[in-house]
Amino acid sequence: MKPIRRGKQMVSADHKEKSMLNFIGLYKGIPIAFDAKEAKEETRFPLSNIQPHQMEFIENWYKHRRI
């Protein structure tokens, strides 16, 4: 990530390369990882919205269940 600054203050960040997921961390001691995606329909989420490198990461994350 490349920080975007306004003077000395960092106001945002821009991706320089492919990113894995939006969040990787712990919740109440349970490791979780997810990516936020937009969907046109409220009741359906096509898996084609997930990039291949993200799907591979999610599958490995689930398989190993660790950070």
Biopython code that builds the backbone (N, CA, C, O; Angstrom):
import numpy as np
from Bio.PDB.StructureBuilder import StructureBuilder

atoms = [
    (1, "MET", "N", (0.846, -1.175, 0.000)),
    (1, "MET", "CA", (0.000, 0.000, 0.000)),
    (1, "MET", "C", (0.894, 1.242, 0.000)),
    (1, "MET", "O", (1.928, 1.297, 0.667)),
    (2, "LYS", "N", (0.465, 2.208, -0.755)),
    (2, "LYS", "CA", (1.170, 3.481, -0.810)),
    (2, "LYS", "C", (0.306, 4.519, -0.088)),
    (2, "LYS", "O", (-0.828, 4.769, -0.496)),
    (3, "PRO", "N", (0.838, 5.127, 0.988)),
    (3, "PRO", "CA", (0.033, 6.121, 1.712)),
    (3, "PRO", "C", (-0.207, 7.369, 0.863)),
    (3, "PRO", "O", (0.668, 7.812, 0.119)),
    (4, "ILE", "N", (-1.402, 7.920, 0.992)),
    (4, "ILE", "CA", (-1.742, 9.183, 0.345)),
    (4, "ILE", "C", (-1.841, 10.207, 1.462)),
    (4, "ILE", "O", (-2.632, 10.060, 2.393)),
    (5, "ARG", "N", (-1.036, 11.235, 1.353)),
    (5, "ARG", "CA", (-0.929, 12.222, 2.440)),
    (5, "ARG", "C", (-1.442, 13.585, 2.014)),
    (5, "ARG", "O", (-1.369, 13.958, 0.843)),
    (6, "ARG", "N", (-1.952, 14.306, 2.967)),
    (6, "ARG", "CA", (-2.304, 15.713, 2.816)),
    (6, "ARG", "C", (-1.473, 16.429, 3.866)),
    (6, "ARG", "O", (-1.840, 16.485, 5.040)),
    (7, "GLY", "N", (-0.350, 16.973, 3.424)),
    (7, "GLY", "CA", (0.613, 17.523, 4.372)),
    (7, "GLY", "C", (1.258, 16.365, 5.122)),
    (7, "GLY", "O", (1.741, 15.419, 4.499)),
    (8, "LYS", "N", (1.272, 16.426, 6.447)),
    (8, "LYS", "CA", (1.832, 15.344, 7.258)),
    (8, "LYS", "C", (0.799, 14.272, 7.590)),
    (8, "LYS", "O", (1.151, 13.205, 8.093)),
    (9, "GLN", "N", (-0.470, 14.549, 7.313)),
    (9, "GLN", "CA", (-1.541, 13.630, 7.673)),
    (9, "GLN", "C", (-1.796, 12.606, 6.559)),
    (9, "GLN", "O", (-1.928, 12.970, 5.390)),
    (10, "MET", "N", (-1.863, 11.322, 6.935)),
    (10, "MET", "CA", (-2.216, 10.286, 5.978)),
    (10, "MET", "C", (-3.743, 10.242, 5.875)),
    (10, "MET", "O", (-4.429, 10.046, 6.878)),
    (11, "VAL", "N", (-4.273, 10.425, 4.659)),
    (11, "VAL", "CA", (-5.726, 10.493, 4.484)),
    (11, "VAL", "C", (-6.297, 9.251, 3.811)),
    (11, "VAL", "O", (-7.501, 9.004, 3.886)),
    (12, "SER", "N", (-5.446, 8.471, 3.156)),
    (12, "SER", "CA", (-5.919, 7.281, 2.472)),
    (12, "SER", "C", (-4.712, 6.425, 2.096)),
    (12, "SER", "O", (-3.580, 6.729, 2.470)),
    (13, "ALA", "N", (-4.970, 5.357, 1.355)),
    (13, "ALA", "CA", (-3.885, 4.511, 0.860)),
    (13, "ALA", "C", (-4.332, 3.897, -0.457)),
    (13, "ALA", "O", (-5.517, 3.650, -0.682)),
    (14, "ASP", "N", (-3.352, 3.657, -1.320)),
    (14, "ASP", "CA", (-3.629, 3.104, -2.631)),
    (14, "ASP", "C", (-2.880, 1.789, -2.782)),
    (14, "ASP", "O", (-1.738, 1.666, -2.340)),
    (15, "HIS", "N", (-3.524, 0.800, -3.410)),
    (15, "HIS", "CA", (-2.879, -0.499, -3.634)),
    (15, "HIS", "C", (-1.846, -0.383, -4.742)),
    (15, "HIS", "O", (-2.136, 0.135, -5.821)),
    (16, "LYS", "N", (-0.634, -0.868, -4.471)),
    (16, "LYS", "CA", (0.407, -0.888, -5.495)),
    (16, "LYS", "C", (0.407, -2.222, -6.234)),
    (16, "LYS", "O", (0.791, -2.279, -7.402)),
    (17, "GLU", "N", (-0.019, -3.293, -5.572)),
    (17, "GLU", "CA", (-0.053, -4.629, -6.157)),
    (17, "GLU", "C", (-1.391, -5.276, -5.810)),
    (17, "GLU", "O", (-2.223, -4.681, -5.125)),
    (18, "LYS", "N", (-1.587, -6.513, -6.298)),
    (18, "LYS", "CA", (-2.796, -7.251, -5.923)),
    (18, "LYS", "C", (-2.834, -7.383, -4.417)),
    (18, "LYS", "O", (-1.822, -7.679, -3.783)),
    (19, "SER", "N", (-3.994, -7.164, -3.854)),
    (19, "SER", "CA", (-4.116, -7.338, -2.415)),
    (19, "SER", "C", (-4.804, -8.663, -2.124)),
    (19, "SER", "O", (-5.543, -9.183, -2.960)),
    (20, "MET", "N", (-4.563, -9.194, -0.965)),
    (20, "MET", "CA", (-5.181, -10.462, -0.583)),
    (20, "MET", "C", (-6.646, -10.219, -0.225)),
    (20, "MET", "O", (-7.530, -10.419, -1.058)),
    (21, "LEU", "N", (-6.899, -9.800, 0.981)),
    (21, "LEU", "CA", (-8.270, -9.575, 1.449)),
    (21, "LEU", "C", (-8.325, -8.251, 2.195)),
    (21, "LEU", "O", (-7.290, -7.679, 2.536)),
    (22, "ASN", "N", (-9.547, -7.763, 2.451)),
    (22, "ASN", "CA", (-9.693, -6.504, 3.169)),
    (22, "ASN", "C", (-9.404, -6.626, 4.664)),
    (22, "ASN", "O", (-8.936, -5.669, 5.281)),
    (23, "PHE", "N", (-9.673, -7.782, 5.247)),
    (23, "PHE", "CA", (-9.447, -7.938, 6.682)),
    (23, "PHE", "C", (-8.892, -9.314, 6.987)),
    (23, "PHE", "O", (-9.413, -10.329, 6.525)),
    (24, "ILE", "N", (-7.836, -9.333, 7.767)),
    (24, "ILE", "CA", (-7.263, -10.580, 8.284)),
    (24, "ILE", "C", (-6.955, -10.294, 9.745)),
    (24, "ILE", "O", (-6.178, -9.387, 10.045)),
    (25, "GLY", "N", (-7.546, -11.045, 10.653)),
    (25, "GLY", "CA", (-7.308, -10.786, 12.065)),
    (25, "GLY", "C", (-8.010, -11.779, 12.959)),
    (25, "GLY", "O", (-8.345, -12.889, 12.548)),
    (26, "LEU", "N", (-8.227, -11.355, 14.201)),
    (26, "LEU", "CA", (-8.869, -12.192, 15.210)),
    (26, "LEU", "C", (-10.124, -11.519, 15.720)),
    (26, "LEU", "O", (-10.174, -10.297, 15.854)),
    (27, "TYR", "N", (-11.133, -12.317, 16.004)),
    (27, "TYR", "CA", (-12.333, -11.850, 16.678)),
    (27, "TYR", "C", (-12.606, -12.807, 17.820)),
    (27, "TYR", "O", (-12.902, -13.983, 17.607)),
    (28, "LYS", "N", (-12.503, -12.287, 19.041)),
    (28, "LYS", "CA", (-12.685, -13.103, 20.245)),
    (28, "LYS", "C", (-11.818, -14.365, 20.186)),
    (28, "LYS", "O", (-12.252, -15.456, 20.557)),
    (29, "GLY", "N", (-10.585, -14.187, 19.711)),
    (29, "GLY", "CA", (-9.630, -15.286, 19.658)),
    (29, "GLY", "C", (-9.794, -16.222, 18.464)),
    (29, "GLY", "O", (-9.046, -17.190, 18.328)),
    (30, "ILE", "N", (-10.764, -15.940, 17.602)),
    (30, "ILE", "CA", (-11.006, -16.787, 16.428)),
    (30, "ILE", "C", (-10.415, -16.094, 15.199)),
    (30, "ILE", "O", (-10.771, -14.953, 14.907)),
    (31, "PRO", "N", (-9.514, -16.771, 14.474)),
    (31, "PRO", "CA", (-8.953, -16.147, 13.274)),
    (31, "PRO", "C", (-10.011, -16.028, 12.176)),
    (31, "PRO", "O", (-10.722, -16.988, 11.877)),
    (32, "ILE", "N", (-10.104, -14.825, 11.575)),
    (32, "ILE", "CA", (-11.045, -14.617, 10.478)),
    (32, "ILE", "C", (-10.353, -13.858, 9.348)),
    (32, "ILE", "O", (-9.404, -13.108, 9.577)),
    (33, "ALA", "N", (-10.837, -14.063, 8.140)),
    (33, "ALA", "CA", (-10.352, -13.339, 6.965)),
    (33, "ALA", "C", (-11.537, -13.158, 6.030)),
    (33, "ALA", "O", (-12.288, -14.103, 5.790)),
    (34, "PHE", "N", (-11.714, -11.938, 5.494)),
    (34, "PHE", "CA", (-12.793, -11.723, 4.537)),
    (34, "PHE", "C", (-12.451, -10.561, 3.626)),
    (34, "PHE", "O", (-11.563, -9.759, 3.914)),
    (35, "ASP", "N", (-13.176, -10.488, 2.521)),
    (35, "ASP", "CA", (-13.037, -9.400, 1.580)),
    (35, "ASP", "C", (-14.420, -8.800, 1.353)),
    (35, "ASP", "O", (-15.387, -9.537, 1.157)),
    (36, "ALA", "N", (-14.523, -7.502, 1.375)),
    (36, "ALA", "CA", (-15.807, -6.835, 1.142)),
    (36, "ALA", "C", (-16.005, -6.664, -0.362)),
    (36, "ALA", "O", (-15.124, -6.158, -1.057)),
    (37, "LYS", "N", (-17.139, -7.078, -0.848)),
    (37, "LYS", "CA", (-17.455, -6.990, -2.272)),
    (37, "LYS", "C", (-18.808, -6.328, -2.459)),
    (37, "LYS", "O", (-19.666, -6.376, -1.578)),
    (38, "GLU", "N", (-18.989, -5.708, -3.616)),
    (38, "GLU", "CA", (-20.297, -5.171, -3.978)),
    (38, "GLU", "C", (-21.063, -6.226, -4.755)),
    (38, "GLU", "O", (-20.471, -7.020, -5.487)),
    (39, "ALA", "N", (-22.364, -6.234, -4.599)),
    (39, "ALA", "CA", (-23.224, -7.155, -5.351)),
    (39, "ALA", "C", (-24.421, -6.367, -5.865)),
    (39, "ALA", "O", (-24.966, -5.521, -5.156)),
    (40, "LYS", "N", (-24.822, -6.644, -7.085)),
    (40, "LYS", "CA", (-25.964, -5.940, -7.672)),
    (40, "LYS", "C", (-27.280, -6.426, -7.089)),
    (40, "LYS", "O", (-28.236, -5.659, -6.975)),
    (41, "GLU", "N", (-27.329, -7.718, -6.715)),
    (41, "GLU", "CA", (-28.558, -8.293, -6.171)),
    (41, "GLU", "C", (-28.409, -8.482, -4.661)),
    (41, "GLU", "O", (-27.334, -8.838, -4.178)),
    (42, "GLU", "N", (-29.481, -8.244, -3.929)),
    (42, "GLU", "CA", (-29.441, -8.373, -2.473)),
    (42, "GLU", "C", (-29.451, -9.816, -1.999)),
    (42, "GLU", "O", (-28.997, -10.094, -0.889)),
    (43, "THR", "N", (-29.955, -10.743, -2.803)),
    (43, "THR", "CA", (-30.129, -12.122, -2.346)),
    (43, "THR", "C", (-29.138, -13.099, -2.977)),
    (43, "THR", "O", (-29.240, -14.305, -2.753)),
    (44, "ARG", "N", (-28.187, -12.603, -3.756)),
    (44, "ARG", "CA", (-27.291, -13.491, -4.475)),
    (44, "ARG", "C", (-25.909, -12.872, -4.567)),
    (44, "ARG", "O", (-25.777, -11.669, -4.791)),
    (45, "PHE", "N", (-24.879, -13.690, -4.393)),
    (45, "PHE", "CA", (-23.498, -13.223, -4.541)),
    (45, "PHE", "C", (-22.737, -14.204, -5.427)),
    (45, "PHE", "O", (-22.408, -15.303, -4.980)),
    (46, "PRO", "N", (-22.451, -13.833, -6.664)),
    (46, "PRO", "CA", (-21.731, -14.745, -7.551)),
    (46, "PRO", "C", (-20.259, -14.891, -7.137)),
    (46, "PRO", "O", (-19.566, -13.901, -6.904)),
    (47, "LEU", "N", (-19.803, -16.133, -7.053)),
    (47, "LEU", "CA", (-18.408, -16.370, -6.673)),
    (47, "LEU", "C", (-17.440, -15.818, -7.710)),
    (47, "LEU", "O", (-16.251, -15.677, -7.425)),
    (48, "SER", "N", (-17.919, -15.506, -8.896)),
    (48, "SER", "CA", (-17.049, -14.916, -9.916)),
    (48, "SER", "C", (-16.579, -13.520, -9.509)),
    (48, "SER", "O", (-15.651, -12.982, -10.114)),
    (49, "ASN", "N", (-17.210, -12.925, -8.490)),
    (49, "ASN", "CA", (-16.751, -11.631, -7.966)),
    (49, "ASN", "C", (-15.433, -11.760, -7.212)),
    (49, "ASN", "O", (-14.751, -10.760, -6.985)),
    (50, "ILE", "N", (-15.068, -12.972, -6.824)),
    (50, "ILE", "CA", (-13.837, -13.199, -6.069)),
    (50, "ILE", "C", (-12.713, -13.518, -7.056)),
    (50, "ILE", "O", (-12.846, -14.407, -7.897)),
    (51, "GLN", "N", (-11.612, -12.784, -6.940)),
    (51, "GLN", "CA", (-10.456, -12.998, -7.810)),
    (51, "GLN", "C", (-9.807, -14.348, -7.500)),
    (51, "GLN", "O", (-9.852, -14.792, -6.353)),
    (52, "PRO", "N", (-9.208, -15.010, -8.488)),
    (52, "PRO", "CA", (-8.585, -16.319, -8.259)),
    (52, "PRO", "C", (-7.551, -16.328, -7.134)),
    (52, "PRO", "O", (-7.504, -17.277, -6.352)),
    (53, "HIS", "N", (-6.716, -15.275, -7.042)),
    (53, "HIS", "CA", (-5.714, -15.252, -5.965)),
    (53, "HIS", "C", (-6.379, -15.097, -4.595)),
    (53, "HIS", "O", (-5.852, -15.584, -3.594)),
    (54, "GLN", "N", (-7.534, -14.422, -4.543)),
    (54, "GLN", "CA", (-8.257, -14.291, -3.284)),
    (54, "GLN", "C", (-8.902, -15.613, -2.895)),
    (54, "GLN", "O", (-8.891, -15.986, -1.721)),
    (55, "MET", "N", (-9.464, -16.326, -3.866)),
    (55, "MET", "CA", (-10.088, -17.619, -3.588)),
    (55, "MET", "C", (-9.034, -18.605, -3.081)),
    (55, "MET", "O", (-9.291, -19.358, -2.142)),
    (56, "GLU", "N", (-7.863, -18.603, -3.692)),
    (56, "GLU", "CA", (-6.787, -19.490, -3.246)),
    (56, "GLU", "C", (-6.386, -19.175, -1.805)),
    (56, "GLU", "O", (-6.161, -20.084, -1.005)),
    (57, "PHE", "N", (-6.299, -17.881, -1.477)),
    (57, "PHE", "CA", (-5.958, -17.487, -0.109)),
    (57, "PHE", "C", (-7.025, -17.951, 0.875)),
    (57, "PHE", "O", (-6.704, -18.484, 1.937)),
    (58, "ILE", "N", (-8.304, -17.748, 0.521)),
    (58, "ILE", "CA", (-9.407, -18.143, 1.405)),
    (58, "ILE", "C", (-9.406, -19.658, 1.627)),
    (58, "ILE", "O", (-9.583, -20.128, 2.751)),
    (59, "GLU", "N", (-9.203, -20.417, 0.544)),
    (59, "GLU", "CA", (-9.155, -21.877, 0.676)),
    (59, "GLU", "C", (-8.012, -22.310, 1.586)),
    (59, "GLU", "O", (-8.201, -23.173, 2.443)),
    (60, "ASN", "N", (-6.831, -21.726, 1.415)),
    (60, "ASN", "CA", (-5.688, -22.056, 2.282)),
    (60, "ASN", "C", (-5.949, -21.618, 3.718)),
    (60, "ASN", "O", (-5.589, -22.323, 4.661)),
    (61, "TRP", "N", (-6.570, -20.464, 3.884)),
    (61, "TRP", "CA", (-6.896, -19.946, 5.226)),
    (61, "TRP", "C", (-7.806, -20.947, 5.950)),
    (61, "TRP", "O", (-7.572, -21.289, 7.109)),
    (62, "TYR", "N", (-8.831, -21.404, 5.256)),
    (62, "TYR", "CA", (-9.766, -22.352, 5.856)),
    (62, "TYR", "C", (-9.068, -23.671, 6.175)),
    (62, "TYR", "O", (-9.280, -24.248, 7.242)),
    (63, "LYS", "N", (-8.237, -24.145, 5.254)),
    (63, "LYS", "CA", (-7.551, -25.402, 5.426)),
    (63, "LYS", "C", (-6.627, -25.383, 6.651)),
    (63, "LYS", "O", (-6.553, -26.354, 7.403)),
    (64, "HIS", "N", (-5.931, -24.269, 6.832)),
    (64, "HIS", "CA", (-4.943, -24.191, 7.927)),
    (64, "HIS", "C", (-5.497, -23.505, 9.180)),
    (64, "HIS", "O", (-5.009, -23.728, 10.287)),
    (65, "ARG", "N", (-6.515, -22.673, 8.992)),
    (65, "ARG", "CA", (-7.176, -21.954, 10.120)),
    (65, "ARG", "C", (-6.191, -21.324, 11.078)),
    (65, "ARG", "O", (-6.240, -21.546, 12.288)),
    (66, "ARG", "N", (-5.310, -20.547, 10.522)),
    (66, "ARG", "CA", (-4.344, -19.831, 11.365)),
    (66, "ARG", "C", (-3.888, -18.564, 10.646)),
    (66, "ARG", "O", (-4.089, -18.402, 9.442)),
    (67, "ILE", "N", (-3.278, -17.687, 11.406)),
    (67, "ILE", "CA", (-2.743, -16.441, 10.851)),
    (67, "ILE", "C", (-1.335, -16.707, 10.346)),
    (67, "ILE", "O", (-0.681, -15.799, 9.833)),
]
sb = StructureBuilder()
sb.init_structure("model")
sb.init_model(0)
sb.init_chain("A")
sb.init_seg("    ")
for serial, (resi, resn, name, xyz) in enumerate(atoms, 1):
    if name == "N":
        sb.init_residue(resn, " ", resi, " ")
    sb.init_atom(name, np.array(xyz, "f"), 0.0, 1.0, " ", f" {name:<3s}", serial, name[0])
structure = sb.get_structure()
